[in-house]
């Protein structure tokens, strides 16, 4: 059985490091955006400047088999 996106968001939400990332913005926080490795790029372009990336050390990205950076800015 494949988990839906909302199931995965619930499952991994507490482990997400996006809000601690140097590139994360107040705009993204106010719009409750996170888990970009699952959800994809910020739909409102709240994150536009590369200020550092925690994706490589994120347990969620690792659990999902993701190995890229800046999921918040690019659909990789």
C-alpha positions as CSV (number, residue, x, y, z in Angstrom):
1,X,0.0,0.0,0.0
2,X,1.3,3.4,-1.0
3,X,0.9,6.3,1.5
4,X,-0.8,9.4,0.3
5,X,1.0,12.8,0.5
6,X,-1.1,13.8,3.5
7,X,-0.3,10.5,5.3
8,X,3.4,11.1,4.7
9,X,3.1,14.7,5.9
10,X,1.5,13.5,9.1
11,X,4.1,10.7,9.5
12,X,7.2,12.9,8.9
13,X,6.0,16.4,10.0
14,X,7.7,16.2,13.4
15,X,11.0,15.2,11.9
16,X,11.2,17.9,9.3
17,X,14.1,20.2,9.6
18,X,12.9,22.8,7.0
19,X,11.9,25.3,9.7
20,X,15.4,25.2,11.1
21,X,17.1,25.7,7.7
22,X,19.0,29.0,7.0
23,X,17.0,29.4,3.8
24,X,13.6,29.1,5.5
25,X,11.7,32.4,5.7
26,X,9.1,34.0,7.8
27,X,6.9,34.0,4.6
28,X,7.1,30.1,4.5
29,X,6.5,29.9,8.2
30,X,3.4,32.0,8.0
31,X,2.0,29.8,5.2
32,X,2.8,26.6,7.1
33,X,5.1,25.4,4.4
34,X,7.6,22.5,5.1
35,X,8.6,19.0,4.0
36,X,9.7,20.4,0.6
37,X,11.4,17.1,-0.2
38,X,7.9,15.6,-0.3
39,X,5.7,18.6,-1.2
40,X,8.1,20.2,-3.8
41,X,9.1,23.7,-4.3
42,X,7.5,26.5,-2.2
43,X,4.2,27.1,-4.1
44,X,4.3,30.8,-3.2
45,X,8.0,31.4,-3.9
46,X,8.5,32.3,-0.3
47,X,12.0,31.0,-0.5
48,X,14.1,32.6,-3.1
49,X,17.7,32.9,-1.8
50,X,20.1,30.0,-1.1
51,X,21.3,30.7,2.4
52,X,22.3,27.2,3.3
53,X,20.6,23.8,3.1
54,X,19.9,21.1,5.7
55,X,18.3,18.6,3.2
56,X,21.4,16.4,3.1
57,X,21.2,15.8,6.9
58,X,17.4,15.7,7.1
59,X,15.9,12.4,8.4
60,X,12.8,12.9,6.3
61,X,14.7,13.3,3.0
62,X,16.8,10.3,3.9
63,X,13.7,8.2,4.7
64,X,12.2,9.2,1.3
65,X,15.4,8.3,-0.5
66,X,16.1,11.9,-1.5
67,X,19.7,13.0,-2.0
68,X,19.4,16.5,-3.5
69,X,19.4,20.0,-2.0
70,X,17.1,23.0,-2.0
71,X,13.8,21.2,-2.5
72,X,12.2,24.4,-1.3
73,X,13.5,26.3,-4.3
74,X,13.7,23.8,-7.1
75,X,11.5,20.9,-8.2
76,X,14.4,18.3,-8.1
